[in-house]
Amino acid sequence: MADFQSHISAFDQKRIKVIAASPDSLEDARKSVERKKLTFPIAYGLDARAFAAMTGAFFDDVRGYLQAKLKKYNGSEVDITDKTTKDS
């Protein structure tokens, strides 16, 4: 998510709204927002496996991470991977 935040002005210039989805609890999502100084909304409490199946994101069963890649941004190859731990 921090990678998306670091590109937020470029997204804003193109009128692209960033939102995040996380399997974290509300409390953990709030901590992420504060720690990473995020300015976009985060949906929390989602089923990571179902989200991965619907969106094509990769769910790492071993580490409990939901990973997504942004293949092209501003004409360049960019790898933006979010390693958000699943809710225990």
C-alpha positions as CSV (number, residue, x, y, z in Angstrom):
1,M,0.0,0.0,0.0
2,A,2.9,2.3,0.7
3,D,3.9,1.9,-3.0
4,F,0.5,3.1,-4.1
5,Q,0.7,6.0,-1.7
6,S,4.1,7.0,-3.1
7,H,2.5,7.3,-6.6
8,I,-0.7,9.0,-5.4
9,S,-0.1,12.4,-7.0
10,A,0.5,10.7,-10.4
11,F,-2.8,8.8,-9.9
12,D,-4.5,12.1,-8.9
13,Q,-3.3,13.9,-12.0
14,K,-4.9,11.2,-14.1
15,R,-8.0,11.3,-12.0
16,I,-7.5,7.7,-10.8
17,K,-9.0,7.0,-7.4
18,V,-7.0,4.5,-5.3
19,I,-8.7,2.2,-2.8
20,A,-7.3,-0.7,-1.0
21,A,-8.8,-4.0,0.1
22,S,-7.4,-5.9,3.1
23,P,-8.1,-9.0,5.0
24,D,-7.0,-7.1,8.2
25,S,-9.4,-6.2,11.0
26,L,-10.6,-2.6,11.4
27,E,-8.0,-2.1,14.1
28,D,-5.1,-3.4,12.0
29,A,-6.3,-1.5,9.0
30,R,-6.3,1.7,11.0
31,K,-2.8,1.0,12.2
32,S,-1.6,0.5,8.6
33,V,-3.2,3.8,7.6
34,E,-1.4,5.6,10.5
35,R,2.0,3.8,10.0
36,K,2.1,4.2,6.3
37,K,0.4,7.6,6.2
38,L,-2.2,6.5,3.7
39,T,-4.6,9.0,2.2
40,F,-6.9,6.6,0.3
41,P,-9.7,4.4,1.8
42,I,-9.1,0.8,2.8
43,A,-11.9,-1.8,2.8
44,Y,-11.1,-4.3,5.6
45,G,-12.1,-7.7,6.7
46,L,-12.3,-9.3,3.3
47,D,-11.8,-12.9,2.5
48,A,-8.4,-12.9,0.9
49,R,-8.8,-16.1,-1.0
50,A,-12.2,-15.0,-2.5
51,F,-10.7,-11.6,-3.4
52,A,-7.8,-13.2,-5.1
53,A,-10.2,-15.5,-7.1
54,M,-12.3,-12.5,-8.2
55,T,-9.4,-10.1,-9.1
56,G,-6.5,-12.2,-10.1
57,A,-4.4,-11.1,-7.2
58,F,-2.1,-13.8,-5.7
59,F,-2.8,-15.2,-2.2
60,D,0.3,-16.8,-0.6
61,D,-1.1,-19.6,1.6
62,V,2.2,-20.1,3.4
63,R,2.8,-16.5,4.5
64,G,-0.8,-15.3,4.4
65,Y,-0.1,-12.5,2.0
66,L,-2.3,-11.0,-0.6
67,Q,-0.2,-9.8,-3.5
68,A,-1.1,-7.7,-6.5
69,K,1.0,-6.4,-9.4
70,L,0.5,-3.2,-11.4
71,K,2.0,-4.2,-14.7
72,K,2.1,-0.9,-16.5
73,Y,2.1,2.6,-15.0
74,N,2.9,5.7,-16.9
75,G,4.3,3.7,-19.8
76,S,6.8,1.8,-17.6
77,E,6.8,-1.6,-16.0
78,V,6.2,-1.3,-12.3
79,D,5.9,-4.0,-9.7
80,I,3.7,-2.9,-6.8
81,T,3.3,-5.7,-4.4
82,D,1.3,-5.5,-1.2
83,K,2.2,-8.0,1.4
84,T,-0.6,-7.6,3.9
85,T,-0.8,-10.2,6.6
86,K,-4.1,-12.0,6.9
87,D,-6.2,-11.7,10.0
88,S,-5.5,-14.4,12.6
